[in-house]
Amino acid sequence: KKINNAKFIFVGQGVLEEKVKQTLKENKTEKNAVLAGRRLDVERFHDIAECFIAISPVQNVFSVTILEAMLKGIPCIISKAGDTEKFFKDGENCLLIDAKNEKQLSEAIIKLLEDKALASRLSKNAKILLKKLGFEREQILKQTMQLYLQAKK
């Protein structure tokens, strides 16, 4: 309601798809949502995203979708589920919210969309975290090649 022109793109498919459609219809928010379905060209959506949301109630560490978004420099909103808080820090490299808390989620989205300096800082710090944890592209390629060469022997 606060940001009328916000668009939400749901990429993927699953058991909640019909519930999402129903909720959008009930809340009259279909015009603000795109259900892209299962896609192999996710990077196209990364290129236009102003934030990335991962709100699993079970576990977020280490979701490949979060890693991809962070590596692309997209500020992330992540639910505190499983071991998430052991690696990600609220206000430092992402915004953390309680799982299944719609109010916190909407507040976090508005915060990121309105505070570009915060979004930029979270993006920068997320990349630093991933480098520290060994998730940069070059690090992964090097480790993969080392494993390949060892297996080849």
C-alpha positions in Angstrom: 0.0 0.0 0.0 2.9 2.4 0.8 4.7 1.8 -2.5 2.0 1.5 -5.2 4.3 0.8 -8.1 6.2 -2.0 -6.4 6.3 -5.2 -8.4 6.9 -8.7 -6.9 8.3 -11.3 -9.2 7.9 -14.9 -8.0 10.4 -17.2 -9.7 9.9 -20.9 -9.3 7.0 -23.2 -8.8 5.8 -25.4 -6.0 3.0 -26.5 -3.8 2.2 -22.9 -2.7 1.6 -21.6 -6.2 -2.2 -21.8 -6.1 -2.2 -20.3 -2.6 -0.1 -17.4 -3.8 -2.5 -16.8 -6.8 -5.5 -17.0 -4.4 -3.9 -14.5 -1.9 -3.1 -12.1 -4.7 -6.6 -12.2 -5.9 -8.2 -11.8 -2.4 -6.0 -8.8 -1.7 -6.5 -7.3 -5.1 -2.7 -7.2 -5.7 -2.4 -9.2 -8.9 -1.3 -6.0 -10.8 1.7 -5.9 -8.5 2.8 -9.5 -9.0 4.3 -11.6 -11.8 4.4 -15.3 -11.4 7.2 -16.3 -13.7 7.1 -20.0 -12.9 10.1 -22.3 -13.2 12.9 -20.5 -15.1 16.4 -21.3 -16.4 17.2 -17.6 -17.0 17.0 -16.4 -13.4 19.9 -13.9 -14.1 17.4 -11.8 -16.1 15.4 -11.3 -12.9 18.6 -10.6 -10.9 19.4 -7.8 -13.4 16.2 -5.9 -12.6 15.7 -6.8 -8.9 16.0 -4.1 -6.2 15.9 -6.7 -3.4 15.8 -10.5 -3.0 13.6 -12.3 -0.5 14.2 -15.7 1.0 11.7 -16.5 3.7 12.0 -20.3 4.3 10.6 -21.2 7.7 13.0 -24.1 7.9 16.5 -23.2 6.6 18.3 -20.6 4.5 22.0 -21.7 4.8 23.3 -22.0 2.2 20.6 -21.5 -0.3 22.1 -21.2 -3.8 19.4 -18.6 -4.6 20.6 -16.4 -1.8 24.3 -16.8 -2.8 23.5 -16.0 -6.4 21.5 -12.9 -5.4 24.3 -11.7 -3.1 27.0 -12.3 -5.7 24.9 -10.2 -8.1 24.9 -7.4 -5.6 21.2 -7.6 -4.7 20.4 -6.7 -1.1 18.6 -9.6 0.6 15.8 -10.1 3.1 16.2 -13.5 4.8 14.1 -15.2 7.4 15.7 -16.3 10.7 15.4 -20.0 10.1 17.7 -22.9 10.9 21.3 -21.8 11.1 20.7 -18.5 9.2 21.8 -16.2 12.1 25.1 -18.1 12.5 26.2 -16.7 9.1 24.1 -13.7 8.1 24.0 -10.6 10.3 20.9 -8.3 10.4 21.7 -4.8 9.1 25.3 -5.8 8.2 25.0 -8.1 5.1 21.2 -8.6 4.9 18.0 -7.8 6.7 16.8 -10.6 8.9 13.2 -11.1 9.8 11.3 -13.6 11.9 9.9 -16.5 9.8 6.2 -16.2 8.9 6.1 -12.5 10.0 4.4 -10.5 7.2 4.6 -7.2 9.0 8.4 -7.5 9.4 8.7 -8.6 5.8 6.7 -5.6 4.5 8.7 -3.2 6.7 12.0 -4.7 5.5 11.0 -4.3 1.8 9.9 -0.7 2.3 13.2 0.0 4.1 15.3 -1.4 1.3 13.3 0.4 -1.4 13.5 3.7 0.4 17.0 3.6 1.8 19.4 3.2 -1.2 22.5 3.7 1.1 21.4 0.8 3.3 20.8 -1.4 0.2 24.2 -0.5 -1.1 26.0 -1.2 2.2 24.2 -4.6 2.6 25.2 -5.6 -1.0 28.8 -4.7 -0.5 29.1 -6.4 2.9 27.3 -9.5 1.6 30.0 -9.9 -1.2 32.7 -9.5 1.5 31.0 -12.3 3.6 30.8 -14.6 0.6 34.5 -14.0 -0.3 35.4 -14.8 3.4 33.3 -18.0 3.2 34.9 -19.1 -0.1 31.8 -18.5 -2.3 33.3 -16.2 -5.0 33.3 -17.5 -8.5 37.1 -17.7 -8.9 37.4 -19.5 -5.5 34.8 -22.1 -6.6 36.4 -22.6 -10.0 39.8 -23.1 -8.4 38.4 -25.6 -5.9 36.5 -27.5 -8.6 39.6 -27.7 -10.8 41.7 -29.0 -7.9 39.1 -31.7 -7.3 39.0 -32.6 -11.0 42.8 -32.8 -11.2 42.9 -35.0 -8.0 40.2 -37.3 -9.4 42.1 -37.6 -12.7 45.2 -39.0 -11.1 
